[in-house]
């Protein structure tokens, strides 16, 4: 796929984005969920080797195709690895799946009700390397814990600054200011966040676009103005701690938003499964998330 084809698939393709980008501290938890306990590795290299085996198995599965999975977000080590003897981004592209790379280096401590991204001093080098491997875009995550207008404004400002750096390398940023679904002020967070994103979208230079990855809102339709904005290529949603069933129900209530799920996609997969069992479980998850992404319902009907 050329960049123009990837752009078109992200803008209009039916399906969802698989988030295969667990990293650092979240890797042991992801492996445990996959049925691999902490005593299965003796070093960080072995740990990352095991998580790459899991991701390779997913990407190699016959049910994991561009028909329903239109994109995949990779951890840096996954991007640098191979699947079936070819670089991971090339393996995805061969299946009609658009590759993205997670670029953030984790979160700062909470201040003003939010966690900003840590500095990324080597970002330009990573973007150059990613682009050379055929990666289409990036994903960068911050977290919002409470409805602090100053904090949320700072999160969005930082996200769009990093997004501009990504765009300067000819890549597409997925801006991800996650709202903690356990926040007591979640609905207010959604409203403030939408307003701040709209301000930053309106300030984008003509011809530039971004993608947005957002927590599913408390009130369906809260992000309609973002979905419809001419400078937004696509809005995708994270599962954010919801079960797959819960996330798919909420997703179906929000028009124009597709999934970018991680835990909700992988939760039923186990290392001990036979290939047939693995493919069946993965296929069931893909079908459910695809349905929530493409078959929308009125909020009242899903309540």
N, C-alpha and C positions, 0 to 999 in steps of 0.2 A: 504493500500500500504506500502510495505517495502521501506527502503531508496534506495535500488537498483532499485526498480520499479519506484520510483519518479525520480531518476537520469535518467533513460532511457526515461521517459516521457518528461522530460525537454530537453533532448538531441535531441529527434527525433519526439516527438509528434506533430501532426497537430493541430493547434489552437493558442491561445494567452493567455496572463496573464492579469487578471483583477486587476487593482490597486484600492483597497478599503481602502486606508490608509490616507485619509485626516485627519489632526490632528491639535490641537491647533488653531492658527489664521485662518487656512483655513476651519475650520468646519462651522462657520456661513455662509460663502460664499457657501459652498456645500449644506447646508440646504436651503438657499434662492433659489438656483437653483432647488432644489427639491420641492419648493413651500411652504416652512415653513419660516415665517418671524421672525425677531429677538425678537419680543414680545411674541413668543410662549414658551419661557422658562425664568425662573427667576434665574437660577443658572447654573454653569458649569456642574454639575451633570445631570441636566435636559437636557442641550444641548447635552451632550454626549449620554444620553439615547435616544434622538431623532435620532441622527445619527446612533446609533446601530440598532434602529428599521428599518431604511432605509436599512442598510446593511443586516440585517436578512431577510428582504423581498426579496432582490436580491438573496441571497444565497439559500433561500427556494423556489424560483421560479422554476417551472418545466422546463423552458428553460435554466436555468443556470446549465449546466452539464459538466462533463469532456469530452464530445464528441467534444466540440469546445472551452471550457474554460479549459486550461490544468493547470493553476495555478492562485492563488489569493494572493495579498499582503495585509496584515492586519495591522491596527493600533494596538498598544499594548492593549488598552482597548477593542478593538474588539476581539483580541485573547483571552483575559481573560474572555470574555462574553460567552453566550451560544446561540445556534440557535436550535429551536425545542427541547430544554431541554438537549442538549449535548454541550460540549465545541466546540467553533467555528472551531478550526482546525480539530476536529473529524468529524464535519458536512461536511466540505469540502472534506476530505479524503473519506468519504462515497459516495460522488458523483464523485469520481475519479479526484478530483482537488487538486493539490499540494499546501500546504500552505507556505507562506513566512511572515516575520515580518519586518516592517519598524523599524529601530533601531536608526536612527540619531535623534538628539535633536534640530534640527534647524541649522541655518547658522550664521556664524560670519559676521561682517560688511565687505563690499567690500574692498579689498586691492589687488593691482597688477592685477586689472581687474577680480578678482574672489572672490567667497565667499566659504571659507573652512567650514567644519562641526565644530560645537561646541563640546567641550569635552564630552565624554561619560563615566563618572567615574563608573557607575553601569552596564556597558555593560556585563561583565562576568556573573553577576547574571541574567540578562535578557536572555542571550543566554542559560544558564542552564535551566531556566524555560521554555523557548520556545521549546527547544529540548525535554524536558520531556512531552510537550503537543503534540509532533509529528510534529512540524514545521520543514520544510526541509531546509529553507534558510532565508536570510536576504536581506534587501534593504537599501542602505545608499546614500543620495543625497548631492551633492555639485553643485554649479552653476558657469559657466564661462560666463562672460559678454563681454570680449574683447580679442583680439589675443595677449595676453601678455605671452610670452614663459615661463618666470619665474613663473608667477602665475599658468599657466596650469600645469606645472611640479609639483608644490606644491600640487595642487588638486589631481593629479593622485597618487603622492607619499602617501598622506594621505589616499586615498581610498584603496590602496593596503595594507597599514599597518593595517587598520581596517579589510580588507578582510582576512589578515593572522590570526588575532584574531578570526574571525568567523570560519575559517577553523580549527583552533586548538580545537574548540568545536564540530567538526564533521559535520559542517553545510556548506551550499553553499552560498557564498556572491554574491549578485547582485550589482556590482559596478556601480554607477550612477553619472558620471560627466556631468550634463546637460549643454548644450550650449543654452543660451538665444536666441530664434528664432528672437528676435528684434535687436540683435547685428548687428552693421554696418560692423563688421569684421567676420561675422559668418562662411564664407567659410574658411577663414584662421584659425579660431578656430578649425574647423573640422580637418584640415590637421595637425596642431600642436598636437591636442589631440590624433589623431590616432598614430602618431609617439611616443608620450610619453607612451601610453598604450602598444604598441608593446615592448618598452624597458622593462617595468615592467612585462609583460607576459613572456618575455624571461628569466627574472631573477627569476621567480617562481620555487620553488623546483620541481623536477620530481615527477609526480603523482598527483600534485595539479592542480585544475581547478577553474575558476571563471565564472560567468555570467556577461554580460555587459548590462546596460540600457543606451541608447544614444539618443540624439535628432536626428530626421531625418535629414540627411545631405543635404547641398545645392546641391552638385553634387552627383547624384545617383552612388552607387558603391564605394564611398569614404572609406567605412568600410569593403570592401570585405576581406582585409587581416586579419581583426579581426574575421570575420565570419569563415574563414578557419583555424584560428590558433588552433593548437592541445591542447592548454591549456584553450580554451574557450568552455564552455559547450553549451552556446547559447547566441546570441545577440538579445536583445529586444529593442523596441523603445518606447519612450514616445510621447504623442501627443503635449505637450509643448505649448498649446495655439492655435494650428490649430483646425478648426472645424473638426467634424468627417469625412465629405466627403473629405476635404483637406488632413487630416492625412492618410486616407485609400489610396488615390491616391499616395501620396509620399511613403507610406509603400510598395505598390505594385511595385514600381520602384527599390526597394533594395532587391536583392536576399538574401535568408537565414536569413532575419531579421523578427521577428514576433512582434506583438504589445504587449505593456504593458500600456494600456490606462486607464485613470481615467475619466477626464471630457468628453472626446469623447465617452466614454461608457455610462455615466450616464446623459448626457445633456438633453435627452427627457423624463426622468422619473419624475413623480410628485406624491406627497403624496396623492393628491385628486383622482388619477386614481382608477377605479375599478381593481380588480385582473386581469380580462381579458385584460383590456386596458394596465395595467402595464406589463403583460407578453408579450403582442404583441409588445410594444415599446422596451422592453429589448431584445426580440428575434430579432427584426429588427436590433438593434445596434450590437448584437452578430454576426449575419450573415454578416453584412457589414465588421466588423473588422476581422472576420475569413477569409473572401474572400481576404482582403488586406494582410493578414498574409500568406496565402497559395497559392494564384493564382498570380504569379508574371508576370509582363509585361516588355517589353523593354522600356527604358526611353523615346524613341522617340514616342512610341505608347501612352504613358500616358501624353505627353506634351500638 
